[in-house]
Amino acid sequence: MNAEVPAPGARIVESAVPPEEVPEFRSRAQRRAHRRESPKAAPASKDEPLLVRLLGGAISLGFSGVASFVRVLPLEVALELGALIGTACSYVLFSRRRTARENLAVAFPDMSPRDRSRILRRSFANMGRMVVEFVRFPSTPRSELARLVAIEGKEHFDRFRAQNRGGVLALSAHLGNFEMISAVFNAIDMIPSSLIGRKVRPEAVDRIVCGLRLSHGVATIPNKDAVRDVNARLARGEGIGVVLDQNMKRGTGIFVPFFGKPASTTPGLAVMARRSKAPVFPVFMERRGTEGRHLLRILPPLVWDESADRKGALVSNTALYTKVIEDAVRRNPEEWFWFHRRWRTQPYPDDLAPAQEVSQEEGDDLA
């Protein structure tokens, strides 16, 4: 449930969705809840440089026209266009292409260069399709979203909810169309869902992203100082999505194995799971064909590892979460974001992973 809602006291963002494109509500209670969660308009931060603000304004103007065009195209045509643009990006974004090649060599050292190149191209094509689907969110009815996504493993979730109406944590990754996960949960009234996410620059783009998510009721919780908001939502029985496959800067993450190489990873999900006692359900989206259909896999909740001490438990459970993500990527490597510098931060020889979770322990940065 891979997108977010503003935390108390945090920057509040403006929805980029025109009023006429906000989905219909089934009751007054749903409408009131939507108004309560909806971001309010806010000027760009004074800390953002002028050139960045101008760039954001230009992107916003261009986005309106591109979005209108993408939304009127038939879905299959729009997806094919997105795949073509994504594939083209694999040739012109040289630094991202180089990063993807390096990452694939780390993950699959025994794979032939030809097979790794095929995965690279299809990964970029998947990104293009995903962007198209995301841009079409406001014009995609809830019923259509539910029709396009088959769910496997829903019985694991239903079994928990039959015995406990508390909130849940969802572990996911930048795999398939991860942005659809929380939206689908909301579309089928499975559980009210939000996600924790990093702020996008420029701020104008951040408002667009948050607005697209909000068109399907998915609030974006800023990863900075999100603990209070997350705890409140879990107490109300909501679902919180966490994407756990992004590199963390030194001092903000802990090192756990990912494809056999140390990867700096946020222990934020482990911190939330330990404090809230909420179950962690791994959830991953997989594309099925080229016609916009998907499979949402819900795995059984992960069992908390209490074999280590307090700090060691954060490391061991974060390692478990990362191993689950690795297994999902191995099963479907063509849909992961290989162009992200996942192993950018590497440990010094004397780095002690358990000692690095202090800032996370305080809830400064949860994703």
C-alpha positions in Angstrom: 0.0 0.0 0.0 3.4 1.7 -2.1 2.0 6.2 -1.6 0.6 9.1 1.8 -1.3 11.6 4.4 0.2 14.7 6.1 1.3 14.2 9.6 0.3 16.6 12.4 2.3 19.8 12.0 3.8 18.7 8.7 3.8 20.4 5.4 0.3 20.1 3.9 0.1 19.6 0.2 -2.4 20.6 -2.4 -4.3 18.0 -4.4 -3.6 18.1 -8.1 -6.9 16.5 -8.9 -9.6 18.8 -10.4 -12.8 18.9 -8.3 -14.8 17.1 -11.0 -12.4 14.2 -11.0 -12.7 13.3 -7.3 -14.4 10.0 -7.0 -18.0 9.7 -5.8 -18.6 8.8 -2.1 -21.0 6.2 -0.9 -21.9 7.9 2.3 -21.6 11.3 4.1 -19.1 9.7 6.5 -16.8 8.9 3.6 -17.1 12.4 2.3 -16.3 13.9 5.7 -13.3 11.6 6.1 -12.1 12.6 2.6 -12.3 16.3 3.5 -10.6 15.7 6.8 -7.7 14.0 5.0 -7.5 16.2 2.0 -4.4 18.4 1.7 -4.9 22.2 1.6 -3.2 24.5 -0.8 0.2 25.7 0.4 2.8 27.9 -1.3 6.1 26.5 -2.3 8.6 26.4 0.5 10.8 29.5 0.8 13.8 27.1 1.2 13.3 25.9 -2.4 15.6 27.7 -4.8 14.0 30.0 -7.3 15.1 28.0 -10.3 13.7 24.8 -8.7 10.3 26.6 -8.2 10.3 27.8 -11.8 11.1 24.2 -12.9 8.2 22.9 -10.8 5.8 25.5 -12.3 6.8 24.5 -15.8 6.3 20.8 -15.0 2.9 21.6 -13.5 1.8 23.4 -16.7 3.1 20.7 -18.9 1.6 17.9 -16.8 -2.0 19.2 -17.2 -1.8 18.9 -21.0 0.0 15.5 -21.0 -2.4 14.1 -18.4 -5.4 15.2 -20.4 -4.0 13.5 -23.5 -3.1 10.3 -21.7 -6.5 10.0 -20.0 -8.5 10.2 -23.2 -6.5 7.5 -25.0 -7.7 3.9 -24.8 -6.0 2.1 -22.0 -4.1 -0.4 -24.2 -2.8 2.4 -26.5 -1.8 4.6 -23.5 0.1 1.7 -22.0 1.9 0.9 -25.2 2.9 4.5 -25.5 4.2 4.5 -22.0 6.2 1.4 -22.6 7.8 2.9 -25.7 8.7 6.1 -23.8 10.1 4.0 -20.9 12.2 1.9 -23.3 13.5 5.0 -25.0 14.6 6.3 -21.6 16.7 3.2 -21.1 18.8 4.5 -24.0 19.0 8.2 -23.3 19.2 8.3 -19.5 22.8 7.2 -19.5 23.5 7.4 -15.8 20.4 5.5 -14.9 21.2 2.9 -17.6 24.7 2.5 -16.1 23.3 2.1 -12.6 20.8 -0.5 -13.8 23.6 -2.5 -15.4 25.7 -2.3 -12.3 22.8 -3.4 -10.1 21.9 -6.3 -12.3 25.5 -7.5 -12.3 25.5 -7.5 -8.5 22.1 -9.3 -8.3 22.7 -11.8 -11.1 26.4 -12.3 -11.6 25.9 -15.7 -13.3 23.3 -14.4 -15.8 24.4 -13.7 -19.4 24.9 -10.0 -20.4 22.1 -10.5 -23.0 19.6 -11.6 -20.4 20.5 -8.8 -18.1 20.0 -6.3 -20.9 16.6 -7.8 -21.6 15.6 -7.3 -17.9 17.0 -3.7 -18.0 14.8 -2.8 -21.1 11.7 -4.4 -19.7 12.2 -2.7 -16.3 12.2 0.8 -18.0 9.2 -0.3 -20.1 7.4 -1.2 -16.9 8.2 2.2 -15.5 6.6 3.8 -18.5 3.5 1.8 -18.2 3.3 2.5 -14.5 3.6 6.2 -14.9 0.7 6.1 -17.5 -1.5 4.2 -15.1 -0.7 6.5 -12.3 -1.5 9.6 -14.3 -4.8 8.0 -15.3 -5.8 7.5 -11.6 -8.3 10.4 -11.4 -10.2 9.2 -14.5 -10.2 5.5 -13.5 -13.3 4.6 -11.5 -13.0 2.4 -8.4 -14.9 -0.3 -10.1 -12.5 -0.4 -13.0 -9.5 -0.5 -10.8 -11.0 -3.4 -8.9 -11.7 -5.2 -12.2 -8.2 -4.8 -13.5 -6.6 -6.4 -10.4 -6.9 -10.0 -9.3 -6.0 -10.7 -5.6 -4.1 -13.8 -4.4 -3.8 -14.5 -0.7 -6.6 -12.3 0.5 -7.6 -15.1 2.9 -4.5 -14.2 5.0 -5.8 -10.7 5.5 -9.4 -11.8 6.1 -8.3 -14.3 8.7 -6.6 -11.5 10.7 -9.4 -9.0 10.3 -12.0 -11.6 11.5 -10.2 -11.7 14.8 -8.8 -8.3 15.1 -10.0 -4.9 13.8 -6.7 -3.2 14.5 -4.5 -1.6 11.9 -2.0 -3.4 9.7 1.4 -2.6 8.2 2.1 -3.5 4.5 5.6 -4.2 3.3 6.2 -3.6 -0.4 8.8 -2.5 -2.9 9.1 -0.6 -6.2 7.9 -3.7 -8.0 5.2 -3.7 -10.7 2.8 -0.9 -10.3 3.3 -0.4 -6.5 1.2 2.8 -6.6 -1.9 0.7 -7.2 -1.7 -1.4 -4.0 -3.2 1.1 -1.6 -5.6 2.3 -4.2 -7.0 -1.2 -4.8 -7.4 -1.7 -1.0 -9.5 1.4 -0.9 -11.4 0.6 -4.1 -12.7 -2.7 -2.8 -13.3 -1.4 0.8 -10.8 -3.9 2.1 -9.1 -1.4 4.6 -8.6 2.4 4.6 -5.1 2.7 3.3 -2.3 5.3 3.3 1.4 5.1 2.7 4.6 6.6 4.0 6.7 8.3 1.4 9.5 10.7 0.8 8.9 14.2 -0.4 9.4 14.7 -4.1 11.3 17.7 -5.5 10.2 20.2 -6.8 7.3 20.8 -4.4 5.0 21.3 -7.4 5.7 17.8 -8.5 5.2 16.5 -4.9 1.7 18.1 -5.0 0.9 16.4 -8.3 2.0 13.0 -6.9 0.1 13.4 -3.7 -3.0 14.6 -5.6 -2.9 11.6 -7.9 -2.8 9.2 -4.9 -5.5 11.1 -3.1 -7.9 10.7 -6.1 -8.3 7.1 -4.8 -8.3 8.0 -1.2 -4.6 7.2 -0.6 -3.0 9.8 1.8 0.7 10.4 1.7 2.3 10.4 5.1 5.6 12.3 5.0 8.4 10.0 6.2 9.8 12.7 8.5 8.3 12.8 12.0 5.5 10.4 10.9 5.3 8.4 14.1 2.3 10.2 15.7 0.2 10.1 12.5 1.0 6.5 11.9 0.1 5.4 15.4 -3.2 7.3 15.2 -4.1 5.6 11.9 -3.2 2.2 13.2 -5.3 2.8 16.3 -8.2 3.6 13.9 -7.8 0.2 12.2 -6.2 1.6 9.0 -3.5 0.1 6.8 -0.1 1.8 6.4 2.1 1.0 3.4 5.9 1.1 3.5 8.2 0.7 0.5 11.4 -0.7 2.0 13.8 -1.0 -1.0 15.4 2.5 -1.1 18.9 3.4 -0.2 19.3 5.3 3.1 22.1 7.8 3.8 24.8 6.9 6.2 23.6 7.2 9.8 19.9 6.9 8.9 19.9 3.2 7.9 21.2 -0.2 9.0 23.1 -2.6 6.8 21.3 -5.8 5.9 22.0 -8.2 3.0 20.2 -7.6 -0.3 21.2 -10.0 -3.1 24.3 -10.9 -1.0 25.5 -7.3 -0.7 25.1 -4.9 2.3 22.3 -2.5 1.6 21.6 0.6 3.8 17.9 0.1 4.8 15.5 2.0 7.0 14.5 0.1 10.2 11.4 2.3 10.3 9.0 -0.6 9.6 10.6 -2.7 12.3 10.3 0.2 14.7 6.6 0.6 13.9 5.9 -3.1 14.1 7.5 -3.4 17.5 5.8 -0.4 19.0 2.3 -1.0 17.6 2.3 -4.8 17.6 0.6 -4.5 14.2 1.1 -7.4 11.8 3.3 -6.9 8.8 1.8 -8.2 5.6 4.1 -8.4 2.5 2.1 -7.2 -0.5 3.4 -7.0 -4.1 1.9 -6.1 -7.4 2.7 -8.0 -10.6 1.7 -7.1 -14.1 -0.3 -9.6 -16.1 0.1 -9.1 -19.9 0.1 -5.7 -21.6 -3.6 -4.8 -21.3 -3.4 -3.2 -17.8 -4.2 -6.2 -15.7 -2.4 -7.0 -12.5 -2.0 -9.6 -9.8 -1.8 -8.4 -6.2 -0.1 -11.0 -4.0 -0.8 -10.8 -0.2 1.6 -13.1 1.7 1.0 -14.4 5.3 1.9 -11.9 8.0 5.6 -12.1 9.1 6.4 -13.4 12.6 8.4 -10.9 14.7 11.9 -12.3 15.5 12.5 -11.9 19.2 15.7 -13.9 19.3 18.0 -10.9 19.6 18.1 -8.0 22.1 16.2 -4.8 21.5 18.5 -3.2 18.9 19.4 -6.6 17.4 15.8 -7.3 16.8 15.4 -4.2 14.6 18.3 -5.5 12.5 17.1 -9.1 12.3 13.6 -8.1 11.4 14.7 -5.5 8.8 16.9 -8.2 7.3 13.8 -10.5 7.2 11.7 -7.8 5.4 14.5 -7.2 2.9 14.8 -10.9 2.2 11.1 -11.1 1.4 11.6 -8.2 -1.0 14.5 -10.0 -2.6 12.5 -13.1 -3.1 9.7 -11.0 -4.8 12.2 -9.3 -7.1 13.8 -12.6 -8.0 10.4 -14.0 -9.0 9.7 -10.9 -11.2 13.0 -9.1 -11.9 11.7 -7.3 -15.1 9.4 -5.1 -13.0 11.8 -3.8 -10.3 13.4 -0.4 -10.4 17.0 -1.4 -11.2 17.9 2.1 -12.0 17.8 3.1 -8.3 21.2 3.2 -6.6 20.2 0.7 -4.0 23.8 -0.1 -2.8 25.0 3.5 -3.0 25.7 3.7 0.8 28.3 1.0 1.8 29.5 0.3 5.3 32.9 1.2 6.7 34.9 -1.7 8.0 34.1 -0.8 11.6 30.4 -0.1 11.0 28.1 -1.8 13.6 24.6 -2.1 12.1 22.7 -2.2 15.5 24.2 1.2 16.5 22.8 2.9 13.4 19.1 2.7 14.3 19.2 5.5 16.9 17.5 8.2 14.7 15.0 5.7 13.4 14.3 4.6 17.0 13.2 8.2 17.7 11.0 8.1 14.6 12.8 10.8 12.6 12.6 9.0 9.3 10.4 6.0 8.7 11.0 5.4 5.0 
